[in-house]
Amino acid sequence: MDIKVIYLPEARDFLKSVNETARKKIIFNVKKVRLGVMDNNLFKKLNNTDIWEFRTLHGGSYYRLFSFWDSQKKSLIVATHGIVKKSSKTPKKEIEKAELIRKNYFDNIQ
């Protein structure tokens, strides 16, 4: 199974903003998911939302790349944006931001 992942501009900007070794590990983990590795340590659905997060631990920092499935196209994940987590709880405003991006995405493909 080969899952396609597209990066919206803010997700690309996030990847450019992190150091090279962190970026390589994030991309490596995304590639594992693309190839069908469905591991909650790498890719997890956030409770009570349609948002998923690519999860990377590197150098003691927790990197999260928010995303959602495009249900109208088989096997397509859309990465919205990313953060470096400061606490164990995912900030609600980041989930809301991803949900808004998801809504706008589907509103604009009709």
C-alpha positions as CSV (number, residue, x, y, z in Angstrom):
1,M,0.0,0.0,0.0
2,D,1.5,3.3,-1.0
3,I,-0.2,6.3,0.6
4,K,0.4,9.7,-0.9
5,V,1.1,12.6,1.4
6,I,0.9,16.2,0.3
7,Y,2.3,19.1,2.3
8,L,0.3,22.3,2.4
9,P,2.5,25.5,2.4
10,E,2.5,25.8,6.2
11,A,3.6,22.2,6.6
12,R,6.5,22.8,4.2
13,D,7.5,26.0,6.0
14,F,7.5,24.0,9.3
15,L,9.8,21.4,7.8
16,K,12.1,24.1,6.6
17,S,12.2,25.7,10.0
18,V,13.5,22.7,12.0
19,N,17.1,21.6,11.9
20,E,18.2,19.2,9.2
21,T,18.5,16.1,11.4
22,A,15.0,16.6,12.8
23,R,13.6,17.3,9.3
24,K,15.2,14.0,8.0
25,K,13.7,12.0,10.9
26,I,10.2,13.6,10.4
27,I,10.3,12.8,6.7
28,F,11.6,9.3,7.4
29,N,8.7,8.7,9.7
30,V,6.2,10.1,7.2
31,K,7.7,7.7,4.6
32,K,7.1,4.7,6.9
33,V,3.5,5.7,7.1
34,R,3.3,6.2,3.4
35,L,4.5,2.6,3.0
36,G,1.8,1.3,5.2
37,V,3.3,1.2,8.7
38,M,0.3,2.2,10.9
39,D,2.0,2.6,14.3
40,N,0.4,5.0,16.9
41,N,3.9,6.1,17.8
42,L,4.3,7.5,14.3
43,F,0.8,8.4,13.1
44,K,-2.2,8.8,15.5
45,K,-5.7,10.0,15.2
46,L,-6.5,12.7,17.7
47,N,-9.5,11.9,19.9
48,N,-12.9,13.3,18.8
49,T,-11.5,14.9,15.7
50,D,-10.8,14.1,12.0
51,I,-7.2,15.2,12.6
52,W,-4.2,13.0,12.7
53,E,-0.7,13.7,13.7
54,F,2.6,12.5,12.4
55,R,4.7,12.0,15.6
56,T,8.4,12.3,15.8
57,L,10.7,12.3,18.8
58,H,14.1,13.6,18.1
59,G,16.8,15.0,20.4
60,G,14.4,15.2,23.3
61,S,11.9,17.3,21.3
62,Y,8.4,16.2,20.2
63,Y,7.6,17.2,16.6
64,R,4.0,17.0,15.4
65,L,2.9,17.4,11.8
66,F,-0.9,17.8,11.7
67,S,-2.8,16.2,8.9
68,F,-6.1,14.7,7.7
69,W,-7.2,12.1,5.2
70,D,-8.7,13.2,1.9
71,S,-11.6,10.7,1.9
72,Q,-12.5,11.6,-1.7
73,K,-9.1,10.5,-3.0
74,K,-8.0,7.0,-2.0
75,S,-4.9,6.9,0.2
76,L,-4.2,10.6,0.4
77,I,-3.1,12.4,3.5
78,V,-2.9,16.2,3.6
79,A,-0.3,17.6,6.1
80,T,-1.5,21.0,7.3
81,H,1.1,22.4,9.7
82,G,3.5,21.4,12.4
83,I,4.7,22.3,15.9
84,V,7.4,21.4,18.4
85,K,5.4,20.3,21.4
86,K,6.3,21.8,24.8
87,S,4.0,19.7,26.9
88,S,2.4,16.3,26.8
89,K,-0.9,17.7,25.8
90,T,-1.5,18.8,22.2
91,P,-2.6,22.4,22.2
92,K,-6.3,22.7,21.4
93,K,-5.7,25.8,19.2
94,E,-3.4,23.7,17.0
95,I,-6.1,21.0,16.6
96,E,-8.6,23.8,15.8
97,K,-6.3,25.3,13.3
98,A,-5.9,21.9,11.5
99,E,-9.7,21.4,11.6
100,L,-10.2,24.9,10.0
101,I,-7.6,24.1,7.3
102,R,-9.3,20.8,6.6
103,K,-12.7,22.5,6.3
104,N,-11.3,25.1,3.9
105,Y,-9.6,22.4,1.9
106,F,-12.8,20.5,1.3
107,D,-14.8,23.7,0.7
108,N,-12.4,24.7,-2.0
109,I,-12.3,21.3,-3.9
110,Q,-16.0,21.2,-4.6
